Amino acid sequence: MARRRERNPRRPRINPRTAAFAALCAAMIVLYANLVPIQTVLLGTPLPLAFILGAALCASPLLAIPHPRWAIALFSAAAFILPLLVVPELATQSPWPWSVPALLTFVLFVGVVTFVHGARVGVFPLVIGVVVSLAAPVLRPDIIATPGSAGSATADLIVTSSIAAAMLLIAALVAGRLRVSAELTREKEHSALEGSRRALVEERTRIARELHDVVAHSMSVIQVQASTARYRLPEIGESASAEFDDIAATARASLTEMRRMLGVLRTEDQSAELAPQQGIDDVPALVDSIRRAGVEVGLVIEGGDAAAAANPAVQIATFRIIQEALSNAVRHAPGARIAVRLHADAASIRIRVHNAAPPRSPEDHGTGYGLRGMRERSELLGGSLSAGPDGVGGWTVEASLPVGDGPTIEKETT
């Protein structure tokens, strides 16, 4: 199946505007091909003038897209002259002053102007077209004088005006609907972008808070040890005690600056987290919570003692990377089996989270802010992270984080 898909790539999508313009061009060619012979044979218009005036009528809808004013002027001139160049005996036997192809061209012209430039501009070709067509019976009284031709001309004008007015209304409604739909689409894209940016900012803020907790704990220990050194070690001299006091003061100042920076990063709806941060020891409980949701998850932990000896920043990063990888697997590949492997040794912690089915939307899955947050965590600690399809129909997240020395033992939970 994969090879078949590669041999049959998706066809490029056609731009709707290009398709609409091509359809309009085709309609104008068909109308022009019918307008010239009808005007010549059924109404007696001289052939050269039928060619020229028919071309002016049928080219006006295309010209109206970039130049509506020139198109209205050209169409009005052609619509004014064409009904006058007829033979009275023939005009009484066919629709006049608007032949059927001319009527359809007039309707399309009003629709194009209204759809592209709005209803206010579309009113002008409608009104001007009706007015110039009313001038034909006045300037050609010989045609109206023929019995029955006055009623036929009146009916022709009423039908033409009604259809053109209906086209004006339809084109205005369709254009308004498409305009509102486009605005809603832009607003949705803007909201999605803002949501993604907010998610990224919140993830970075959470990383900053976690680093603050880790570093603040170490600085607090340094400050306490330095402040109590003169009481715990009475044999040290005054110079050493003063040095320890300076160390304690520096530690307190550093803690104050860290709290001030964290206050800038924290938003109004975030409060201080009083619960201890999760670490590698909490990974089995995390996996169990995913299993309780009905997902098949396998967990293998190698080097448990080395993992436990890792510093708090690495512990938190390990837990968060596994948590985010599991969340992505459950969200983007529901029902797929997930395998989690954590290997710790004296040099590093290696994480591998694999789900057996590809994500439903690999493009979104591969460029999400969750993956960016995981990469930022690993790079901040001097590690690395990769995520993507594994070549066998699944998705794999792999990370490597540096740690301190520690023995290696094996422990497996299923």
C-alpha positions in Angstrom: 0.0 0.0 0.0 2.8 2.4 0.8 4.5 1.8 -2.6 1.2 2.3 -4.3 0.7 5.6 -2.6 4.2 6.7 -3.6 3.5 5.8 -7.3 0.2 7.7 -7.2 0.9 11.1 -5.5 -1.9 13.4 -4.8 -2.9 15.7 -7.6 -2.3 19.4 -7.0 -5.4 21.2 -5.8 -6.9 23.7 -8.3 -7.3 27.2 -7.0 -11.1 28.0 -6.8 -10.5 31.5 -8.2 -8.7 30.0 -11.2 -11.5 27.5 -11.8 -14.2 30.2 -11.5 -12.3 32.5 -14.0 -11.9 29.6 -16.4 -15.7 28.8 -16.2 -16.5 32.4 -16.8 -14.3 32.5 -19.9 -15.9 29.3 -21.2 -19.4 30.8 -20.6 -18.4 34.0 -22.5 -17.1 32.1 -25.5 -20.3 30.0 -25.7 -22.5 33.1 -25.4 -20.4 35.0 -28.0 -20.7 32.0 -30.4 -24.5 32.2 -30.1 -24.9 35.9 -29.9 -23.4 36.8 -33.3 -25.4 34.4 -35.5 -28.6 35.2 -33.6 -28.2 38.9 -34.0 -27.3 38.5 -37.7 -29.9 35.9 -38.8 -32.8 36.5 -36.5 -32.6 40.3 -35.9 -30.8 41.4 -39.1 -27.8 43.1 -37.5 -24.9 43.6 -40.0 -22.4 40.8 -39.5 -19.3 43.1 -38.9 -21.2 45.1 -36.3 -22.5 41.9 -34.7 -19.0 40.7 -34.3 -17.7 43.9 -32.8 -20.7 44.7 -30.5 -21.0 41.1 -29.4 -17.3 41.0 -28.5 -17.8 44.2 -26.5 -20.7 42.6 -24.6 -19.1 39.3 -23.9 -15.7 40.8 -23.0 -17.2 43.1 -20.4 -17.7 40.5 -17.6 -14.0 39.6 -17.9 -12.9 43.2 -18.0 -15.1 44.0 -15.0 -12.8 41.9 -12.7 -9.8 44.3 -12.8 -11.5 47.5 -14.3 -15.2 47.7 -13.4 -15.7 51.3 -14.6 -14.3 50.6 -18.1 -16.3 47.4 -18.3 -19.6 49.2 -17.4 -18.9 51.9 -20.0 -18.1 49.3 -22.7 -21.1 47.2 -21.9 -23.5 50.1 -21.7 -22.3 51.4 -25.2 -22.7 48.0 -26.8 -26.1 47.4 -25.1 -27.3 50.8 -26.3 -26.2 50.4 -30.0 -27.0 46.7 -30.6 -30.8 46.9 -30.3 -30.9 49.8 -32.7 -29.2 47.9 -35.6 -32.0 45.5 -36.3 -34.5 45.0 -39.2 -38.1 45.9 -38.0 -39.7 42.9 -39.7 -37.2 40.5 -38.0 -37.3 42.2 -34.6 -41.0 41.6 -34.3 -40.5 37.9 -34.6 -37.7 37.5 -32.0 -37.0 38.7 -28.4 -36.1 42.4 -28.6 -34.4 44.6 -27.4 -32.6 41.9 -25.5 -31.9 38.6 -27.4 -31.5 35.5 -25.2 -27.6 35.5 -25.4 -27.5 39.2 -24.7 -29.8 38.8 -21.8 -27.6 36.0 -20.3 -24.5 38.2 -20.8 -26.2 41.1 -19.1 -27.1 38.9 -16.1 -23.6 37.4 -15.8 -22.1 40.9 -16.1 -24.2 42.2 -13.2 -23.4 39.1 -11.1 -19.6 39.4 -11.7 -19.5 43.1 -10.9 -21.5 42.5 -7.7 -19.6 39.5 -6.6 -16.2 41.0 -7.1 -16.7 44.6 -6.2 -19.8 44.6 -4.0 -23.5 45.4 -4.3 -23.0 49.1 -4.3 -21.0 48.9 -7.5 -23.2 46.1 -8.9 -26.2 48.5 -8.9 -24.7 50.7 -11.6 -24.6 48.1 -14.4 -28.1 47.0 -13.5 -29.6 50.5 -13.6 -27.6 51.6 -16.6 -28.4 48.4 -18.5 -32.1 48.8 -17.9 -32.1 52.5 -18.8 -30.2 52.0 -22.1 -32.5 49.2 -23.1 -35.5 51.5 -22.5 -34.0 53.9 -25.0 -34.3 51.4 -27.8 -38.1 51.5 -28.1 -38.0 55.3 -28.0 -35.4 55.6 -30.7 -36.9 52.9 -32.9 -40.7 53.7 -33.0 -41.0 51.9 -36.3 -40.5 48.6 -34.5 -43.0 49.5 -31.7 -45.6 50.5 -34.3 -45.8 46.9 -35.6 -48.9 45.2 -34.0 -48.0 43.1 -31.0 -44.4 44.2 -30.8 -44.9 46.7 -28.0 -46.2 44.1 -25.6 -43.4 41.7 -26.6 -40.7 44.4 -26.0 -42.3 45.3 -22.6 -42.3 41.6 -21.6 -38.6 41.3 -22.7 -37.6 44.3 -20.7 -39.5 43.1 -17.6 -38.0 39.6 -17.8 -34.5 40.9 -18.3 -34.7 43.5 -15.4 -36.1 40.9 -13.0 -33.5 38.2 -13.8 -30.7 40.8 -13.5 -32.0 42.1 -10.2 -32.3 38.5 -8.9 -28.7 37.9 -9.9 -27.6 41.1 -8.1 -29.2 39.8 -4.9 -27.8 36.3 -5.2 -24.3 37.5 -6.0 -24.4 39.9 -3.0 -25.5 37.2 -0.6 -22.9 34.7 -1.9 -20.1 37.3 -1.7 -21.1 38.2 1.8 -21.3 34.6 2.9 -17.8 33.9 1.5 -16.4 37.1 3.1 -17.8 36.1 6.5 -16.4 32.6 6.1 -13.0 33.9 5.2 -13.0 36.3 8.3 -14.0 33.4 10.5 -11.2 31.2 9.1 -8.7 34.0 9.8 -10.0 34.5 13.3 -9.7 30.7 14.0 -6.2 30.7 12.7 -5.3 33.7 14.8 -6.9 32.1 17.9 -5.0 28.8 17.2 -1.7 30.7 16.8 -2.3 32.7 20.0 -3.2 29.4 21.9 0.0 27.8 20.6 2.0 30.8 21.7 0.4 30.8 25.1 1.0 27.0 25.5 4.7 27.6 24.7 5.0 30.5 27.2 3.3 28.4 29.9 5.6 25.5 29.2 8.6 27.7 29.5 7.3 29.2 32.6 6.7 25.8 34.1 10.3 24.8 33.3 11.5 28.0 34.9 9.5 27.3 38.1 10.9 23.8 38.2 14.5 25.0 37.8 13.8 27.5 40.5 12.7 24.8 42.9 15.7 22.7 42.2 18.3 25.5 42.4 16.5 27.2 45.3 16.7 24.0 47.3 20.5 23.8 46.7 21.0 27.5 47.5 19.0 27.2 50.7 21.2 24.3 51.8 24.3 26.4 51.1 22.9 29.3 53.0 21.9 27.3 56.0 25.3 25.5 56.1 27.2 28.7 55.8 25.1 30.5 58.4 25.5 27.7 61.0 29.1 27.0 60.3 30.4 29.0 63.3 28.1 27.1 65.7 28.7 23.6 64.2 32.4 24.1 63.9 33.7 26.1 66.9 37.3 25.4 66.0 37.2 27.7 62.9 38.7 31.1 63.3 37.1 34.5 62.9 38.3 35.0 59.3 36.8 31.7 58.3 33.5 32.6 60.1 33.4 35.9 58.3 33.9 34.1 55.0 31.0 31.8 55.7 28.9 34.8 56.6 29.7 36.3 53.2 28.7 33.0 51.5 25.4 32.9 53.4 24.7 36.6 52.4 25.4 35.9 48.8 23.2 32.8 48.8 20.3 34.8 50.4 20.7 37.6 47.8 20.7 35.0 45.0 17.5 33.4 46.4 15.9 36.8 46.5 16.8 37.5 42.8 15.5 34.1 41.8 12.2 34.7 43.5 11.9 38.1 41.8 12.5 36.6 38.4 10.0 33.8 39.1 7.4 36.4 40.0 7.9 38.1 36.6 7.4 34.8 34.8 4.4 33.7 36.8 1.1 34.8 35.5 -1.8 36.1 37.6 -3.8 32.8 37.4 -0.8 30.7 38.6 -0.1 30.1 42.3 2.9 28.6 43.9 3.1 24.8 43.7 3.5 23.3 47.1 3.6 19.6 46.1 7.0 18.1 45.5 8.1 17.8 41.9 7.8 14.4 40.3 10.9 12.4 39.4 11.9 9.0 38.0 10.3 7.1 40.9 6.9 8.5 39.8 7.2 7.2 36.3 5.5 3.8 37.2 2.6 5.6 38.7 2.3 7.7 35.6 2.2 4.7 33.4 -0.4 3.0 35.7 -2.6 6.1 35.3 -2.4 5.7 31.5 -3.2 2.0 31.7 -6.3 2.8 33.8 -7.5 4.8 30.9 -7.6 1.7 28.7 -4.2 2.1 26.9 -1.8 -0.8 26.7 1.5 0.5 28.0 4.7 -1.4 28.6 7.4 -0.1 30.9 11.0 -1.2 31.3 13.4 0.6 33.7 17.1 -0.3 33.6 19.5 1.0 36.1 17.1 2.1 38.8 19.9 3.0 41.3 21.7 5.2 38.8 18.4 6.9 37.9 17.7 7.5 41.6 21.1 9.1 42.0 20.5 11.7 39.2 20.1 15.3 40.3 16.6 16.8 40.7 16.7 18.7 37.4 17.3 15.5 35.4 14.7 13.7 37.5 12.0 16.3 36.7 13.0 16.5 33.0 12.9 12.7 32.7 9.4 12.6 34.2 8.1 15.5 32.1 9.5 14.1 28.8 7.8 10.7 29.4 4.6 12.4 30.5 4.4 14.6 27.3 5.4 11.7 25.0 2.6 9.5 26.5 0.1 12.3 26.2 1.0 12.8 22.6 0.8 9.1 21.8 -2.6 8.8 23.5 -3.9 12.0 21.8 -2.6 11.5 18.2 -2.6 7.6 17.9 -5.5 6.4 20.1 -5.7 2.6 20.6 -2.0 2.0 19.7 0.3 0.1 22.1 2.9 2.2 23.8 6.3 1.0 25.0 8.3 3.0 27.5 12.0 2.2 28.1 14.2 4.1 30.6 17.9 3.1 30.8 20.2 4.8 33.3 23.9 4.3 33.8 26.8 6.3 35.2 26.9 8.7 32.3 23.3 9.4 31.1 19.6 8.5 31.2 18.2 7.4 27.9 14.5 7.5 27.3 12.5 5.8 24.5 8.8 6.1 24.1 7.4 4.2 21.1 3.8 3.8 19.9 3.0 1.1 17.3 0.7 3.3 15.1 1.5 6.5 13.3 -0.2 9.7 14.4 -3.4 10.7 12.6 -1.9 14.0 11.7 1.9 13.6 11.5 2.5 17.1 10.3 0.9 18.6 13.4 2.4 15.9 15.7 5.9 16.7 14.5 5.7 20.4 14.9 3.8 20.8 18.1 4.8 22.9 21.1 4.9 19.8 23.3 7.8 18.5 21.4 9.5 21.9 21.5 9.1 21.9 25.2 10.7 18.5 25.5 13.6 19.6 23.4 14.1 22.7 25.5 14.2 20.6 28.6 16.8 18.2 27.2 18.9 20.9 25.6 18.8 22.9 28.8 20.5 20.0 30.6 23.0 19.4 27.9 21.1 16.5 26.4 19.3 15.8 23.1 15.9 14.7 21.9 14.6 13.3 18.6 11.0 12.5 17.6 9.5 11.2 14.4 8.4 8.1 12.4 10.5 5.0 13.0 10.2 3.4 9.6 8.0 0.5 10.7 4.7 2.4 10.9 5.1 3.8 14.4 6.3 7.0 16.2 9.3 7.2 18.5 10.5 9.8 21.0 14.1 9.3 22.2 16.0 11.5 24.6 19.4 11.4 26.3 20.1 13.3 29.5 23.5 13.4 31.3 23.7 12.3 34.9 26.3 11.6 37.6 27.9 8.3 38.5 25.8 5.4 39.8 25.6 1.6 39.7 23.5 -0.2 37.1 20.8 -2.7 38.0 17.8 -3.9 36.1 14.1 -3.7 37.1 11.1 -4.4 34.8 7.5 -3.8 35.3 4.8 -5.0 32.9 
